[in-house]
Structure formats: structure tokens, C-alpha cells
Amino acid sequence: MKNEIQNFTENEYTELLNTAKAQINAARNAIAVHVNSTANSTYWNLGKLLHEKKIEGGYGGNVIDRLSVDLKQSFPDMGLSPRNLWNMKLFYERYIDSDKKLLQAVAVLQWRTKYERI
């Protein structure tokens, strides 16, 4: 029956299948790049928010701890631990004065530490 599918030869079908797979993989890659860029923008904006609120260690640690708990209730799969929130702030502070090309490059970097799962 394989060879009878609308007079497709096995080679024609294999070519059709491979082309479809390539298109799906290209779309998945484009989606992953877009999602990663959007996530980095979100992390940048959260870091900016924490920086602008002048949250520092000491009492600021209590604010970050509480913020982490409350955000994780709304976004449990997002990795909003206190450490990550501090890292977002550091990320923003480290790159805020960088030139535009570097900021664009940072926007496409993967955001994760070696301890996080994807």
C-alpha cells in the first residue's frame, strides 16, 4: 500500500516527508528564538524594575524572597527563585551601559544557569 499512495514512488514520498520535517524543524527553531528573546526581555525588564526600586541586600532580601514566593504562585514554571531575581537585577546592571550591538547580542543569549533545567 505504501507504493500505491496517489502514484507516489517511495523516493517521492521520502522527499515529501523530509521537506515537511525540515519545515517543521525550521518553524520550531524560529519559535524557540522568539521565545528566548522575549524571555530575555522579560528578565531585563524585571532586573530594571528591581534596580529602579533600589532593592539591595539586607532588608531587600526579604522583599526579593516574598516577591519570589508571590510570583511563583502565578508563574510556577518560570524559574523565579530569589537567586534568579537577584541575577536578573545583576544582568540589567551589568549591561545597562553597554552599546546597542552588545545589548542586541545579549537579547539572544540563552538565560539559564548550569543548575536550572530548560
Backbone as CSV, one residue per row, in Angstrom:
resi,resn,N_x,N_y,N_z,CA_x,CA_y,CA_z,C_x,C_y,C_z
1,MET,0.814,-1.186,0.000,0.000,0.000,0.000,0.864,1.258,0.000
2,LYS,2.050,1.218,0.620,2.940,2.371,0.625,3.201,2.892,-0.780
3,ASN,3.474,1.991,-1.712,3.821,2.389,-3.069,2.616,2.840,-3.875
4,GLU,1.404,2.663,-3.370,0.203,2.997,-4.124,-0.386,4.345,-3.725
5,ILE,0.192,5.071,-2.807,-0.364,6.327,-2.333,-0.281,7.350,-3.448
6,GLN,-1.397,7.563,-4.124,-1.542,8.517,-5.220,-0.378,8.472,-6.198
7,ASN,0.027,7.303,-6.560,1.093,7.083,-7.534,2.423,7.708,-7.136
8,PHE,2.656,7.890,-5.850,3.946,8.378,-5.367,4.900,7.204,-5.328
9,THR,6.085,7.444,-5.806,7.112,6.413,-5.623,7.636,6.552,-4.201
10,GLU,8.360,5.573,-3.771,8.938,5.619,-2.426,9.886,6.814,-2.294
11,ASN,10.666,7.087,-3.343,11.587,8.225,-3.309,10.836,9.555,-3.240
12,GLU,9.761,9.685,-3.975,8.964,10.923,-3.946,8.344,11.131,-2.565
13,TYR,7.840,10.048,-1.996,7.265,10.161,-0.656,8.327,10.542,0.370
14,THR,9.497,9.914,0.291,10.597,10.235,1.214,10.986,11.698,1.090
15,GLU,11.034,12.209,-0.134,11.351,13.630,-0.348,10.271,14.521,0.271
16,LEU,9.014,14.149,0.086,7.902,14.899,0.678,8.003,14.901,2.196
17,LEU,8.252,13.751,2.780,8.370,13.620,4.227,9.539,14.459,4.754
18,ASN,10.690,14.371,4.096,11.862,15.131,4.542,11.638,16.638,4.431
19,THR,10.965,17.083,3.389,10.655,18.507,3.236,9.713,18.971,4.337
20,ALA,8.703,18.173,4.648,7.765,18.519,5.721,8.487,18.586,7.061
21,LYS,9.358,17.626,7.331,10.127,17.630,8.581,11.016,18.867,8.667
22,ALA,11.663,19.234,7.561,12.541,20.405,7.554,11.748,21.679,7.841
23,GLN,10.559,21.790,7.280,9.729,22.970,7.529,9.281,23.032,8.985
24,ILE,8.918,21.904,9.542,8.505,21.868,10.955,9.687,22.223,11.856
25,ASN,10.859,21.671,11.570,12.044,21.999,12.368,12.418,23.468,12.256
26,ALA,12.310,24.047,11.071,12.605,25.472,10.890,11.630,26.324,11.700
27,ALA,10.354,25.948,11.684,9.354,26.685,12.464,9.633,26.552,13.963
28,ARG,9.969,25.368,14.412,10.294,25.167,15.835,11.488,26.013,16.259
29,ASN,12.505,26.059,15.410,13.686,26.863,15.729,13.339,28.346,15.792
30,ALA,12.525,28.818,14.846,12.122,30.221,14.845,11.322,30.551,16.096
31,ILE,10.448,29.656,16.499,9.655,29.857,17.718,10.570,29.896,18.938
32,ALA,11.531,28.993,18.993,12.451,28.947,20.141,13.255,30.242,20.245
33,VAL,13.720,30.758,19.111,14.474,32.014,19.121,13.587,33.153,19.599
34,HIS,12.354,33.196,19.124,11.433,34.258,19.527,11.110,34.164,21.022
35,VAL,10.825,32.967,21.493,10.511,32.773,22.914,11.711,33.161,23.773
36,ASN,12.903,32.751,23.364,14.106,33.069,24.125,14.333,34.579,24.179
37,SER,14.151,35.244,23.058,14.328,36.697,23.018,13.304,37.393,23.908
38,THR,12.066,36.926,23.870,11.013,37.509,24.708,11.294,37.254,26.181
39,ALA,11.761,36.062,26.509,12.107,35.753,27.904,13.235,36.668,28.380
40,ASN,14.260,36.855,27.548,15.355,37.740,27.931,14.864,39.170,28.148
41,SER,13.946,39.621,27.313,13.373,40.956,27.504,12.633,41.043,28.835
42,THR,11.928,39.985,29.177,11.215,39.955,30.451,12.199,39.992,31.609
43,TYR,13.260,39.202,31.542,14.267,39.192,32.601,14.950,40.560,32.709
44,TRP,15.218,41.174,31.566,15.811,42.509,31.542,14.885,43.502,32.250
45,ASN,13.602,43.453,31.907,12.637,44.392,32.490,12.450,44.161,33.990
46,LEU,12.462,42.896,34.417,12.372,42.620,35.852,13.620,43.116,36.574
47,GLY,14.789,42.907,35.969,16.022,43.418,36.546,16.010,44.932,36.636
48,LYS,15.490,45.578,35.618,15.380,47.042,35.616,14.445,47.500,36.731
49,LEU,13.327,46.813,36.885,12.365,47.148,37.943,13.024,47.053,39.322
50,LEU,13.741,45.966,39.559,14.416,45.788,40.852,15.492,46.849,41.060
51,HIS,16.210,47.172,40.001,17.238,48.215,40.081,16.605,49.572,40.402
52,GLU,15.547,49.910,39.694,14.896,51.216,39.889,14.275,51.351,41.274
53,LYS,13.847,50.221,41.852,13.289,50.246,43.210,14.389,50.229,44.257
54,LYS,15.639,50.225,43.786,16.818,50.273,44.663,16.817,49.158,45.710
55,ILE,16.428,47.978,45.266,16.423,46.817,46.161,17.844,46.287,46.274
56,GLU,18.351,46.259,47.473,19.712,45.794,47.754,19.634,44.664,48.769
57,GLY,20.782,44.128,49.156,20.826,43.079,50.171,20.283,43.589,51.497
58,GLY,20.287,42.783,52.500,19.729,43.169,53.799,18.211,43.077,53.752
59,TYR,17.536,44.178,54.060,16.067,44.177,54.029,15.536,43.876,52.635
60,GLY,16.288,44.273,51.613,15.872,43.974,50.244,15.764,42.487,49.997
61,GLY,16.559,41.708,50.736,16.484,40.256,50.604,15.119,39.731,50.996
62,ASN,14.516,40.338,52.014,13.162,39.934,52.405,12.155,40.266,51.316
63,VAL,12.347,41.408,50.671,11.452,41.801,49.576,11.580,40.807,48.424
64,ILE,12.820,40.474,48.078,13.053,39.520,46.982,12.480,38.149,47.321
65,ASP,12.664,37.697,48.556,12.119,36.396,48.966,10.606,36.376,48.818
66,ARG,9.958,37.428,49.311,8.492,37.494,49.228,8.026,37.621,47.782
67,LEU,8.728,38.446,47.010,8.381,38.606,45.600,8.493,37.273,44.865
68,SER,9.538,36.524,45.173,9.734,35.222,44.551,8.565,34.285,44.854
69,VAL,8.178,34.213,46.110,7.067,33.332,46.506,5.786,33.739,45.778
70,ASP,5.495,35.041,45.774,4.252,35.511,45.163,4.256,35.326,43.645
71,LEU,5.386,35.587,43.003,5.462,35.400,41.549,5.367,33.928,41.172
72,LYS,5.990,33.058,41.973,5.932,31.619,41.670,4.517,31.065,41.785
73,GLN,3.676,31.687,42.601,2.279,31.243,42.678,1.563,31.502,41.355
74,SER,1.880,32.616,40.727,1.251,32.951,39.444,1.962,32.312,38.255
75,PHE,3.272,32.121,38.369,4.071,31.612,37.254,4.995,30.485,37.741
76,PRO,4.439,29.327,38.082,5.223,28.269,38.725,6.339,27.676,37.857
77,ASP,6.241,27.775,36.546,7.237,27.151,35.675,8.288,28.130,35.169
78,MET,8.337,29.321,35.728,9.182,30.354,35.145,10.554,30.490,35.794
79,GLY,10.845,29.847,36.877,12.167,29.950,37.489,12.415,31.282,38.156
80,LEU,11.486,31.692,39.000,11.567,32.995,39.662,12.040,32.860,41.106
81,SER,13.091,32.101,41.292,13.669,31.931,42.628,14.328,33.244,43.056
82,PRO,14.568,33.414,44.359,15.285,34.618,44.810,16.632,34.785,44.090
83,ARG,17.365,33.690,43.934,18.652,33.777,43.229,18.467,34.307,41.812
84,ASN,17.473,33.794,41.108,17.245,34.255,39.739,16.827,35.720,39.692
85,LEU,16.017,36.151,40.652,15.632,37.560,40.685,16.851,38.456,40.908
86,TRP,17.730,38.049,41.827,18.964,38.809,42.032,19.804,38.796,40.752
87,ASN,19.855,37.659,40.073,20.616,37.568,38.820,20.032,38.470,37.736
88,MET,18.709,38.596,37.691,18.070,39.491,36.724,18.488,40.936,36.980
89,LYS,18.528,41.308,38.249,18.956,42.659,38.617,20.412,42.866,38.215
90,LEU,21.258,41.891,38.511,22.665,41.966,38.151,22.839,42.012,36.631
91,PHE,22.083,41.218,35.918,22.080,41.191,34.453,21.799,42.593,33.909
92,TYR,20.769,43.216,34.423,20.418,44.573,33.998,21.552,45.550,34.325
93,GLU,22.033,45.509,35.544,23.066,46.453,35.982,24.389,46.257,35.223
94,ARG,24.683,45.041,34.883,25.934,44.747,34.186,25.919,45.284,32.758
95,TYR,24.756,45.242,32.090,24.700,45.566,30.674,23.995,46.885,30.343
96,ILE,23.499,47.610,31.330,22.742,48.826,31.058,23.560,49.869,30.299
97,ASP,24.839,49.976,30.579,25.672,50.990,29.933,26.387,50.474,28.688
98,SER,26.034,49.299,28.238,26.686,48.712,27.071,26.167,49.352,25.793
99,ASP,26.942,49.194,24.742,26.483,49.766,23.475,25.344,48.927,22.891
100,LYS,24.691,49.490,21.899,23.486,48.881,21.331,23.747,47.489,20.749
101,LYS,24.878,47.288,20.082,25.178,45.985,19.482,25.305,44.903,20.549
102,LEU,25.965,45.225,21.652,26.104,44.248,22.730,24.748,43.929,23.335
103,LEU,23.909,44.930,23.546,22.575,44.688,24.106,21.759,43.783,23.190
104,GLN,21.897,43.961,21.870,21.179,43.097,20.927,21.710,41.665,21.011
105,ALA,23.009,41.516,21.178,23.592,40.179,21.309,23.152,39.523,22.605
106,VAL,23.116,40.283,23.685,22.676,39.753,24.976,21.222,39.299,24.890
107,ALA,20.416,39.981,24.091,18.995,39.647,23.977,18.765,38.252,23.425
108,VAL,19.712,37.709,22.666,19.507,36.376,22.089,20.258,35.280,22.832
109,LEU,20.977,35.632,23.896,21.644,34.613,24.702,20.623,33.769,25.441
110,GLN,20.962,32.526,25.668,20.088,31.682,26.484,20.210,32.102,27.932
111,TRP,19.076,32.141,28.616,19.042,32.547,30.018,18.877,31.308,30.868
112,ARG,19.931,30.870,31.486,19.843,29.778,32.447,21.195,29.607,33.093
113,THR,21.168,29.029,34.251,22.413,28.700,34.905,22.629,27.214,34.740
114,LYS,23.796,26.746,35.130,24.072,25.325,34.975,23.228,24.477,35.917
115,TYR,22.547,25.122,36.875,21.734,24.397,37.843,20.268,24.307,37.443
116,GLU,19.876,25.045,36.432,18.465,25.051,36.045,18.215,24.042,34.944
117,ARG,17.010,23.609,34.876,16.616,22.770,33.749,15.953,23.669,32.726
118,ILE,15.948,23.258,31.502,15.334,24.058,30.441,13.841,23.901,30.486
